[in-house]
């Protein structure tokens, strides 16, 4: 017999479906929600409802937005002839937060992964190629530095170079503030491969 009320057990089950949330974390979150004042819980419910009703994907770059096309695509201060290709919308936030990049983005909505059944047709590649054909100077491939990200970058580079556009890849290697002794072989390899003159 379950000692928890059915509604609490259901909340725990639903929270456990979130990425990175196990059974214990789901229980902790559920009990936190239970202890919070009703108005705070209502604000959480309203925020979830709003994001599901108002947020969509940009028809140009596939980033999350509440206006279409998104604010980044329509920003005249951004270089529309420079596209940074990323895997997921949260990668846009990571690159933009650095403040150095002034171009636009293209979100693939994943990476090639034959083992998980993700092929080129499952990604937002066709509209990237269309954007490039309309006139782009450079495409920066900023896919993740893992097997899937590398495979995706290689595949895209081949397609994009055939269109005559400059294709670059973000540098990878030892992070600032870390020690070489803690870097794995692939990280050191990439750091040496991407070295530049001082």
Buried (B, 14 or more C-beta within 10 A) or exposed (E): EEEEEEEBBEBBEEBBEEEEBEEEBBBBBBEEBEEEEEEEBEEEEEEEEEEEEEEEBBEBBBBBBEEEEBEBBBEEEBBBBBBBBBBBBEBBEEBBEEEEBEBBBBBBBBBBBEEEEBEEEBBBBEEBBEBBEEEBEBBBBBBBBEEBBBBBBEBBBEBBEEEEBEBEBBEBBBEEEEEEEEBEEEBEEBBEEEEEEE
